[in-house]
């Protein structure tokens, strides 16, 4: 199971919270309740635009997470800056932290996030078994 840390900054955070609700029940797909502490998390879901002022906070939280750790960039703003192409907004969180999975959309539906979590599970399984070949 993954223990995600909520890092919702804009509209995508609403969809991320909806994915945790009973209608979608992400725990069926191996993702438990959102954690408020990075030290209890192994997955960071960055949802929404990240400003230049928020970038050091994002990196600090990522550094506090125990290994192994993974990052999902949820939404166009987290992936590439979205429609906010200006000096104040990062043009993708991969400038600050390594991103494992990108979930496209503005905002992506909860099904998109669930698909991203399942893709991350598959990626982790393939990496674990690849070192034994």
Secondary structure, DSSP 4 states (H G I P E B T S, - for coil): -B-EEEEE-SHHHHHHHHHHSTTT-GGGGTB-PPBS-GGG-SEEEEES--BHHHHHHHHHHHHHSPSS-EEEEESHHHHH-TT--STTB-S-GGGTS--SEEE-STTPPHHHHHHHHHHHHHHHHHHHHHTT-
